[in-house]
Amino acid sequence: MEHEIYFPQFGKRAKLRKGKSILDYAKELSIPISSGCGGLGKCKECKVFIEKGHKALNNKTELEKELGEGERLACQALVEDESTDIYVRVLHHGALEQIFSRGRGRKIRLDPLTRRVGSKVVFDGKEIDRYRGHIYGIAADIGTTTIVLHLLDLESGDLVHTLAFENPQRTIDGNDVISRIIYDRENPGRLHRRLISYLNEQIEKMPCDKNQIYEMVIVGNSTMRDIFFGLNVQSIGVRPFKSITELEGGPTFLNRKACQLSLNINENANVYGAPLIGSHVGADTTAVCLSTGLFDDCDEVIMAIDIGTNGEVVLKCEDRIIATSCAAGPALEPMPALKGAIQRISLDGGRIRWRTIGDVEPVGICGSGIIDLLAELIKNRKMDENGYLKEGRIFKITERIYITQNQIKGENGLMWSKAAISLGIKVLLEKAGIGTEKVNRVYLAGSFGSFIDKENAREIGLVPAVSLERIVQVGNAAAEGAKEMLLSRKRRELAEKSVGRVEHIDLELIPNYGERLMLEEQNFRELRVG
C-alpha cells in the first residue's frame, strides 16, 4: 500500500517519495507556501505544522532548532519513511484582506484613450470594435507578493469591481525579484504563462462581459512588469540592473494587443505597461509618483516611501525628483496580511496585548505587527536601540508565535531591512542638500506602509523623524496611479514625460555604502538628517 502526504486545508495529496521535501510537494500541488530564500531555510517563511506522521520525516535541522513542537520548515522537512501518511497544515495562507487594494482615490478629469464614438469603440482614435453596451478597463498592480485588479467603467469613471490576491508565482519560486529572475533563466516563460493563466481565472470572476474589457494598464516593479509582458528579465538581475526596454533606449512604456498576450478580454484591447523610472525602480513607483502629486507642479518638499521586499523612496525638492530602491528583503513581513495575522501589538505593564486580522486565533505576525513589536520592546526596555533583547534570545508573543534574537540581528534580519530603507532615505536627503526638518510631507504607500502605526515606524527609524501630521498613509498608491493612467490621457502623458526627469541613485555606488549600512544604520533610533 502506497502512503501519501495530505494538505487537508486544500483538499490535495500526493504519493510519498523518499527524499522529497514538503516544499517540493507544495510547489508540485500549487499549495501557497512562500519561500523567499529559495528553499535555503533562511527566511523562515515556509513554516508548517505536522498534524500527523512527523516520525516519517527527518529530524529537525539546525535551522529549525527554535521552532515549536510539531512545527517544521517545509524546505527542511524531508520524507525518510514511506510507510505512514503525513498530514500537513500550512500556517500562513488564506484570502488577502482588502487592505491590499485600498487607495486614497482622487477626482481626475475623465479623458480615456478608449472611448465610444457613435456606434464604435475606438482606442486613440482607431476603431477596435462595435459598441456592445459597455466599455470597461482594468487597472492592474502586479506586485511581487500581491496583485490588485480594479475594473472601471471607462464611460463614467466609476469603480465597478476590485480583486486582490497573492501572486501565483510565489508557489513556484520565492518572494523576491532576484529569485524570480533566476527561475526565469532556468525555466524560460513559465512565470509569464502562470501569471497570465491565473489572471484569466480572476478576470472570469468579474461582473461583466469579458469582450467589453477594452484596455488594461499594468504597473509593477521592473521585473514583474516585464515578466507579465513575456520579456527577457535577465538584464535586470545583473549590473547595471536595467530592463531591456531601458537598454534599447527611448521610451520604456509598452503597448500590446490582448490577443498577443493570450489575455481573456477583448482581443483588440490595448494592454499598456507604464514607463519605468530606472533599474529596480519600476512602473509601480511611476504610478505612486503620479497619484501622490510628485509629478505635478508643487513648491513643497515631498517624499514617497513604498516599503516592501524591494522598497522604493522618491524625493521631490524644488525642480529635482530623486529616487532609489532599497533591498529590504522579506524580514519586515514574516507573513502576508491574512486572516489570523497579528496586526497590532502593545505591551502594558508586562502584559502582551495583540489583535489579529479577522479577530481570530493568531497564526503568525504580519508587517504592521512587527513594527509595533519592535517599538514596544524598545519603549518597555526589553530591547535596546541596537536590537539586543535584554531577557534571553527569544521574546514570546504567544506559545507558538515569537521573535528571536537572530530574526532581529541575524543575516537578512529585521535590523538589515530597516537599515536598507533608512539609508536610502538619508542618501536622498543628502543628495538634495536638505535636512529632515525641510520635508513638508511623507507619503507612505502600499499595504505595508498604509497600515503600520506611524508613531512606531518613526520610533524605530523606518520613516523620517517629522511630525506625525506630515506623515500621510495613502494606501495602494500604485494602483491609484494605474487608474489615473487608464482614465486620463493627460495623466498618462504626464507620467511618460516625467519619468525622464527622475534622477535614479544606485545606493551601492555611493561612497562607503557598505560601511554606512553596517555601522551607521544598524540601530532602531529616530531617523534625522541635518
C-alpha positions as CSV (number, residue, x, y, z in Angstrom):
1,M,0.0,0.0,0.0
2,E,1.4,3.4,-1.0
3,H,1.1,6.1,1.6
4,E,0.5,9.8,0.9
5,I,1.2,13.3,2.1
6,Y,-2.1,15.3,2.8
7,F,-2.8,19.0,2.8
8,P,-6.4,18.9,4.3
9,Q,-6.9,22.7,4.1
10,F,-6.6,22.5,0.3
11,G,-8.0,19.0,-0.3
12,K,-4.8,17.9,-2.0
13,R,-2.5,15.0,-1.6
14,A,0.4,13.2,-3.3
15,K,2.2,9.9,-3.0
16,L,5.2,9.8,-0.6
17,R,8.6,9.6,-2.2
18,K,11.7,9.4,0.0
19,G,14.0,12.4,-0.2
20,K,11.3,14.9,-1.3
21,S,10.7,18.0,0.9
22,I,7.3,19.3,2.0
23,L,8.2,22.4,-0.1
24,D,8.7,20.2,-3.1
25,Y,5.2,18.8,-2.7
26,A,3.7,22.3,-2.1
27,K,5.1,23.5,-5.4
28,E,4.0,20.4,-7.2
29,L,0.4,20.8,-5.9
30,S,0.4,24.6,-6.1
31,I,-0.1,24.9,-2.4
32,P,0.6,28.6,-1.3
33,I,3.7,28.2,0.8
34,S,6.1,31.1,0.2
35,S,9.9,30.7,0.4
36,G,11.7,34.0,-0.1
37,C,15.2,32.4,0.2
38,G,14.5,29.8,-2.4
39,G,14.4,26.9,0.0
40,L,17.6,27.6,1.9
41,G,15.9,27.8,5.3
42,K,17.0,31.4,6.0
43,C,13.7,33.3,5.5
44,K,11.6,31.1,7.8
45,E,8.5,31.9,5.6
46,C,7.7,28.3,4.8
47,K,6.7,27.2,8.4
48,V,4.2,24.4,8.6
49,F,2.6,22.2,11.3
50,I,2.8,18.5,11.1
51,E,-0.5,17.2,12.4
52,K,0.3,13.5,11.8
53,G,3.3,11.5,10.7
54,H,6.1,13.6,12.0
55,K,8.2,10.5,12.6
56,A,8.2,9.8,8.8
57,L,10.3,13.0,8.4
58,N,14.0,13.7,9.0
59,N,15.0,15.2,12.4
60,K,14.8,19.0,12.7
61,T,17.9,20.7,11.2
62,E,20.0,23.4,12.9
63,L,17.9,26.0,11.1
64,E,14.7,24.7,12.8
65,K,16.0,24.5,16.4
66,E,13.9,27.5,17.5
67,L,10.6,26.2,16.2
68,G,7.9,24.9,18.4
69,E,6.7,21.3,18.8
70,G,5.2,20.0,15.6
71,E,6.5,22.9,13.6
72,R,8.8,22.5,10.6
73,L,10.2,24.5,7.8
74,A,8.8,23.0,4.6
75,C,12.1,23.3,2.8
76,Q,14.0,21.4,5.5
77,A,11.4,18.6,6.2
78,L,12.3,15.6,4.1
79,V,10.4,12.3,3.7
80,E,12.5,9.5,5.2
81,D,9.9,6.8,5.8
82,E,7.2,5.9,3.2
83,S,5.3,3.5,5.4
84,T,2.9,6.1,7.1
85,D,0.8,9.0,5.9
86,I,1.8,12.6,6.7
87,Y,-0.7,15.4,7.3
88,V,0.5,19.0,6.9
89,R,-1.2,22.2,8.0
90,V,0.0,25.4,6.3
91,L,0.3,28.2,8.8
92,H,0.3,31.2,6.5
93,H,-2.4,31.0,3.9
94,G,-5.8,32.5,3.1
95,A,-7.6,35.1,1.2
96,L,-6.0,38.5,1.2
97,E,-7.8,41.2,3.0
98,Q,-8.9,44.4,1.2
99,I,-6.0,46.3,2.8
100,F,-4.1,45.4,-0.3
101,S,-6.5,47.1,-2.7
102,R,-7.4,50.3,-0.9
103,G,-6.1,53.7,-2.1
104,R,-6.9,57.3,-1.4
105,G,-8.5,57.9,-4.8
106,R,-9.0,61.4,-6.1
107,K,-11.0,63.1,-8.8
108,I,-9.4,63.5,-12.2
109,R,-10.9,64.7,-15.4
110,L,-12.3,61.7,-17.3
111,D,-10.5,61.5,-20.7
112,P,-9.7,57.8,-21.5
113,L,-7.9,56.8,-24.7
114,T,-10.6,54.1,-25.1
115,R,-14.0,55.6,-25.7
116,R,-17.3,55.4,-27.6
117,V,-17.7,57.3,-30.9
118,G,-21.2,56.7,-32.2
119,S,-21.6,53.0,-32.6
120,K,-17.9,52.3,-32.4
121,V,-15.3,51.7,-29.7
122,V,-12.1,53.4,-30.5
123,F,-8.6,53.4,-28.9
124,D,-6.6,56.5,-29.5
125,G,-8.8,57.4,-32.4
126,K,-8.7,54.0,-34.1
127,E,-11.7,51.7,-34.2
128,I,-11.3,48.4,-32.4
129,D,-14.9,47.1,-32.1
130,R,-18.5,47.9,-32.4
131,Y,-20.2,49.3,-29.2
132,R,-21.7,46.4,-27.2
133,G,-23.3,48.4,-24.4
134,H,-20.4,49.0,-22.0
135,I,-16.7,50.0,-22.2
136,Y,-14.6,48.6,-19.3
137,G,-10.9,48.8,-18.5
138,I,-8.7,47.1,-15.9
139,A,-6.0,48.9,-13.8
140,A,-3.6,46.2,-12.5
141,D,-0.9,46.4,-9.9
142,I,1.3,43.3,-10.4
143,G,3.3,43.1,-7.2
144,T,5.9,40.5,-6.3
145,T,3.7,39.3,-3.5
146,T,0.3,40.7,-4.2
147,I,-1.8,41.5,-7.3
148,V,-4.7,44.0,-7.4
149,L,-7.1,44.4,-10.3
150,H,-9.6,47.3,-10.5
151,L,-12.4,47.1,-13.1
152,L,-13.5,50.5,-14.1
153,D,-16.3,51.8,-16.4
154,L,-14.5,54.0,-18.9
155,E,-17.6,55.9,-19.8
156,S,-18.4,57.0,-16.2
157,G,-15.1,56.6,-14.5
158,D,-16.8,54.5,-11.8
159,L,-15.0,51.7,-10.0
160,V,-17.1,48.6,-10.7
161,H,-15.2,45.7,-9.0
162,T,-11.9,45.0,-7.2
163,L,-10.0,41.8,-6.8
164,A,-6.9,41.3,-4.6
165,F,-4.9,38.1,-4.3
166,E,-1.4,36.7,-3.9
167,N,0.8,36.5,-6.9
168,P,0.6,32.8,-8.0
169,Q,4.3,32.9,-8.8
170,R,5.1,32.7,-5.1
171,T,4.1,29.0,-5.2
172,I,6.7,28.4,-7.9
173,D,9.7,30.3,-6.6
174,G,10.1,32.7,-3.8
175,N,9.1,36.2,-2.7
176,D,11.8,38.4,-4.2
177,V,12.6,39.6,-7.7
178,I,16.1,38.0,-7.8
179,S,14.7,34.5,-7.2
180,R,12.1,35.1,-10.0
181,I,14.9,36.3,-12.4
182,I,17.0,33.2,-11.7
183,Y,14.0,30.9,-12.1
184,D,13.0,32.6,-15.3
185,R,16.5,31.9,-16.7
186,E,16.2,28.2,-15.9
187,N,12.6,27.9,-16.9
188,P,12.0,30.5,-19.7
189,G,8.4,31.7,-20.0
190,R,6.9,29.6,-17.2
191,L,6.4,32.5,-14.8
192,H,4.8,34.5,-17.6
193,R,2.4,31.7,-18.5
194,R,1.5,31.0,-14.9
195,L,0.7,34.7,-14.3
196,I,-1.4,35.1,-17.5
197,S,-3.3,31.9,-16.8
198,Y,-4.1,32.9,-13.2
199,L,-5.1,36.4,-14.3
200,N,-7.5,34.9,-16.8
201,E,-9.1,32.9,-14.0
202,Q,-9.6,36.0,-11.9
203,I,-10.9,38.0,-14.8
204,E,-13.6,35.3,-15.2
205,K,-14.9,36.4,-11.8
206,M,-15.5,40.0,-12.8
207,P,-19.2,41.0,-13.2
208,C,-19.1,41.9,-16.9
209,D,-18.8,40.5,-20.4
210,K,-15.1,39.9,-21.0
211,N,-15.4,41.2,-24.6
212,Q,-16.4,44.6,-23.2
213,I,-13.0,45.0,-21.4
214,Y,-11.1,47.1,-24.0
215,E,-8.0,48.2,-22.1
216,M,-5.6,47.3,-19.3
217,V,-2.9,49.4,-17.6
218,I,-0.2,47.4,-15.9
219,V,2.1,48.7,-13.2
220,G,4.7,46.8,-11.2
221,N,8.4,46.7,-10.4
222,S,10.6,46.4,-13.5
223,T,10.8,42.6,-13.1
224,M,7.1,41.9,-12.6
225,R,6.1,44.3,-15.4
226,D,8.5,42.7,-17.9
227,I,7.6,39.1,-16.8
228,F,3.9,40.0,-17.4
229,F,4.7,41.1,-21.0
230,G,6.9,38.0,-21.6
231,L,10.1,39.9,-21.9
232,N,13.6,38.6,-21.0
233,V,14.3,39.8,-17.5
234,Q,17.9,38.6,-17.2
235,S,19.4,42.1,-17.7
236,I,17.6,43.3,-14.6
237,G,19.5,40.8,-12.4
238,V,23.0,42.0,-13.3
239,R,24.7,45.3,-13.3
240,P,23.5,47.9,-14.3
241,F,20.2,46.2,-13.4
242,K,18.2,47.5,-16.3
243,S,15.1,46.3,-18.2
244,I,15.7,45.5,-21.9
245,T,13.3,48.4,-22.6
246,E,15.9,50.7,-20.9
247,L,18.9,49.2,-22.7
248,E,17.2,49.7,-26.1
249,G,16.9,53.5,-25.4
250,G,13.9,55.6,-26.0
251,P,10.6,55.4,-24.0
252,T,10.2,52.4,-21.7
253,F,6.4,52.1,-21.8
254,L,4.8,49.2,-23.6
255,N,1.7,48.6,-25.8
256,R,0.5,45.2,-26.8
257,K,-2.8,43.7,-28.0
258,A,-4.6,41.4,-25.6
259,C,-4.5,38.6,-28.2
260,Q,-0.7,38.8,-28.3
261,L,-0.7,38.1,-24.5
262,S,-3.5,35.5,-24.5
263,L,-5.5,37.6,-22.1
264,N,-9.2,36.7,-21.7
265,I,-10.5,40.1,-22.6
266,N,-11.5,41.7,-25.9
267,E,-8.9,40.5,-28.4
268,N,-8.3,44.0,-29.7
269,A,-7.9,45.5,-26.2
270,N,-4.7,47.6,-25.7
271,V,-2.5,46.5,-22.8
272,Y,-0.3,49.3,-21.6
273,G,2.8,48.8,-19.5
274,A,3.5,52.0,-17.6
275,P,7.0,53.5,-18.0
276,L,9.9,52.7,-15.7
277,I,11.9,55.2,-13.7
278,G,15.2,53.2,-13.8
279,S,16.7,49.9,-12.7
280,H,14.6,48.3,-10.0
281,V,12.6,51.5,-9.6
282,G,9.8,50.4,-11.8
283,A,6.3,51.3,-13.2
284,D,4.7,50.9,-9.8
285,T,6.9,53.8,-8.5
286,T,5.9,55.8,-11.6
287,A,2.3,55.3,-10.6
288,V,3.0,56.2,-7.0
289,C,4.6,59.5,-8.1
290,L,1.6,60.2,-10.4
291,S,-1.1,59.6,-7.8
292,T,0.6,61.4,-4.9
293,G,1.3,64.5,-7.0
294,L,5.1,64.3,-7.2
295,F,4.9,64.8,-10.9
296,D,2.7,67.8,-10.6
297,D,3.9,71.4,-10.1
298,C,4.3,72.0,-6.4
299,D,6.7,74.0,-4.2
300,E,6.6,71.6,-1.3
301,V,9.3,69.1,-0.4
302,I,7.6,65.7,-0.7
303,M,8.9,62.2,-0.1
304,A,7.1,59.0,-1.0
305,I,8.1,55.7,0.5
306,D,6.8,52.3,-0.6
307,I,8.1,49.7,2.0
308,G,8.3,46.1,0.7
309,T,10.7,43.4,-0.2
310,N,12.2,45.9,-2.6
311,G,11.4,49.2,-1.1
312,E,11.4,52.4,-3.1
313,V,12.0,56.0,-1.9
314,V,11.3,59.1,-4.0
315,L,12.1,62.7,-3.0
316,K,10.8,65.9,-4.8
317,C,12.7,69.0,-3.8
318,E,12.3,72.2,-5.9
319,D,12.8,71.1,-9.5
320,R,14.5,67.8,-8.7
321,I,13.0,64.4,-8.3
322,I,15.4,61.8,-6.9
323,A,14.6,58.1,-6.5
324,T,16.3,54.9,-5.2
325,S,15.4,51.3,-4.4
326,C,16.3,49.6,-1.2
327,A,16.8,45.8,-1.0
328,A,14.9,45.5,2.3
329,G,14.2,41.7,1.9
330,P,11.2,39.9,3.4
331,A,12.1,40.2,7.1
332,L,9.6,43.0,7.7
333,E,6.7,40.9,6.5
334,P,7.1,37.5,8.2
335,M,3.7,36.6,6.8
336,P,1.2,38.3,4.4
337,A,-1.7,40.3,5.8
338,L,-4.0,37.2,6.0
339,K,-6.7,36.3,8.4
340,G,-5.1,35.3,11.7
341,A,-2.1,37.5,11.3
342,I,-1.3,39.6,14.3
343,Q,-1.5,43.2,13.0
344,R,-1.3,45.2,16.3
345,I,0.8,44.6,19.5
346,S,1.2,46.5,22.7
347,L,3.0,45.8,26.0
348,D,1.1,47.0,29.0
349,G,2.8,46.5,32.4
350,G,4.4,43.3,31.2
351,R,1.1,42.1,29.7
352,I,1.1,41.5,25.9
353,R,-1.9,42.6,24.0
354,W,-2.5,41.8,20.4
355,R,-5.1,42.0,17.7
356,T,-5.4,39.8,14.6
357,I,-6.8,40.4,11.1
358,G,-10.3,38.9,11.3
359,D,-10.3,38.8,15.1
360,V,-9.4,35.1,15.1
361,E,-6.8,33.0,16.8
362,P,-3.3,34.1,15.8
363,V,-1.3,32.0,13.3
364,G,1.6,34.4,12.8
365,I,2.5,38.1,12.6
366,C,2.5,40.5,9.6
367,G,4.4,43.7,8.9
368,S,2.4,46.1,11.0
369,G,2.6,43.8,14.0
370,I,6.4,43.5,13.6
371,I,6.8,47.3,13.6
372,D,4.6,47.6,16.7
373,L,6.6,44.8,18.5
374,L,10.0,46.4,17.8
375,A,8.9,49.8,19.0
376,E,7.1,48.4,22.1
377,L,10.2,46.3,23.0
378,I,12.3,49.5,23.0
379,K,9.7,51.6,24.9
380,N,9.4,48.9,27.6
381,R,13.2,48.4,27.8
382,K,13.1,44.8,26.7
383,M,15.4,45.6,23.8
384,D,18.0,48.2,23.3
385,E,18.3,50.6,20.4
386,N,21.0,48.3,18.9
387,G,18.5,45.5,18.7
388,Y,19.7,43.3,21.5
389,L,17.0,41.6,23.6
390,K,17.6,42.0,27.3
391,E,15.9,38.9,28.7
392,G,17.2,35.9,26.7
393,R,17.3,35.3,23.0
394,I,13.5,34.8,22.4
395,F,10.5,37.1,23.1
396,K,7.3,35.2,23.1
397,I,4.0,36.7,21.9
398,T,2.1,33.5,22.3
399,E,3.3,30.0,23.0
400,R,3.8,29.4,19.2
401,I,4.5,32.9,18.0
402,Y,7.7,34.7,19.0
403,I,10.6,36.7,17.8
404,T,14.2,35.6,18.2
405,Q,17.5,37.5,18.5
406,N,18.5,36.0,15.2
407,Q,15.4,37.3,13.5
408,I,16.3,40.8,14.7
409,K,20.1,40.9,14.2
410,G,20.9,37.9,12.0
411,E,21.7,37.9,8.3
412,N,18.8,39.4,6.3
413,G,17.0,40.1,9.6
414,L,14.8,43.0,10.7
415,M,17.8,45.3,11.5
416,W,19.1,44.8,8.0
417,S,15.8,45.6,6.4
418,K,15.3,48.7,8.4
419,A,18.9,49.8,7.7
420,A,18.4,49.4,3.9
421,I,15.4,51.7,4.0
422,S,16.7,54.3,6.4
423,L,20.0,54.6,4.4
424,G,18.0,55.1,1.2
425,I,16.0,57.9,2.8
426,K,19.2,59.6,4.2
427,V,21.0,59.4,0.9
428,L,18.2,61.1,-1.0
429,L,18.0,63.9,1.6
430,E,21.8,64.4,1.4
431,K,21.7,64.5,-2.4
432,A,19.1,67.2,-2.2
433,G,21.2,69.0,0.4
434,I,18.3,69.3,3.0
435,G,17.6,68.1,6.5
436,T,14.7,66.2,7.8
437,E,13.0,69.4,9.1
438,K,12.6,70.6,5.5
439,V,10.3,67.8,4.5
440,N,6.7,69.0,4.2
441,R,5.1,65.7,3.7
442,V,5.9,62.0,3.7
443,Y,3.6,59.6,1.8
444,L,3.6,56.0,3.0
445,A,2.4,53.9,0.1
446,G,1.4,50.3,-0.3
447,S,-0.4,47.9,2.0
448,F,2.6,47.7,4.4
449,G,3.1,51.4,4.8
450,S,-0.6,52.2,5.0
451,F,-1.4,50.0,8.0
452,I,1.7,50.4,10.2
453,D,1.5,52.6,13.2
454,K,3.1,55.9,12.1
455,E,4.5,56.7,15.6
456,N,6.0,53.3,16.0
457,A,7.5,53.4,12.5
458,R,9.1,56.8,13.4
459,E,10.3,55.4,16.7
460,I,12.4,52.7,15.1
461,G,13.8,54.9,12.3
462,L,11.8,53.4,9.4
463,V,10.4,56.8,8.4
464,P,11.9,60.3,8.8
465,A,11.5,61.9,12.2
466,V,8.9,64.5,11.2
467,S,5.7,65.5,13.0
468,L,3.0,62.8,12.6
469,E,0.6,65.1,10.8
470,R,3.2,65.3,8.0
471,I,3.2,61.5,7.5
472,V,0.3,60.6,5.3
473,Q,-0.8,57.0,4.6
474,V,-2.1,56.8,1.1
475,G,-3.0,53.1,0.6
476,N,-2.3,51.4,-2.7
477,A,-0.9,54.5,-4.5
478,A,0.5,52.3,-7.3
479,A,-3.0,51.0,-8.2
480,E,-4.4,54.5,-7.9
481,G,-1.7,55.7,-10.4
482,A,-2.7,52.9,-12.8
483,K,-6.3,54.0,-12.5
484,E,-5.3,57.6,-13.4
485,M,-3.4,56.4,-16.5
486,L,-6.4,54.3,-17.5
487,L,-8.9,57.1,-17.1
488,S,-6.9,60.1,-18.4
489,R,-4.8,60.6,-21.5
490,K,-3.2,63.7,-19.9
491,R,-2.2,61.8,-16.7
492,R,-0.7,59.0,-18.8
493,E,1.2,61.6,-20.9
494,L,2.4,63.3,-17.7
495,A,3.8,60.0,-16.4
496,E,5.6,59.3,-19.7
497,K,7.1,62.8,-19.7
498,S,8.0,62.9,-16.0
499,V,10.0,59.7,-15.7
500,G,12.8,61.3,-17.8
501,R,13.2,64.0,-15.1
502,V,13.8,61.5,-12.3
503,E,17.4,61.0,-11.1
504,H,18.0,57.4,-10.2
505,I,20.5,56.7,-7.4
506,D,22.2,53.3,-7.1
507,L,22.8,53.0,-3.4
508,E,25.6,50.5,-3.9
509,L,27.6,53.1,-5.8
510,I,27.6,55.8,-3.1
511,P,30.8,56.3,-1.2
512,N,31.1,54.0,1.9
513,Y,27.8,52.3,1.2
514,G,28.7,49.0,2.9
515,E,30.3,50.7,5.9
516,R,27.3,53.0,6.4
517,L,24.8,50.1,6.1
518,M,26.7,48.0,8.6
519,L,27.8,50.7,11.1
520,E,25.6,53.8,10.9
521,E,22.2,52.2,10.3
522,Q,22.3,49.1,12.4
523,N,20.0,50.6,15.1
524,F,16.4,51.4,15.9
525,R,16.9,55.1,16.5
526,E,14.9,58.0,15.1
527,L,15.9,59.0,11.6
528,R,17.3,62.5,11.3
529,V,19.4,64.3,8.8
530,G,21.0,67.8,9.3
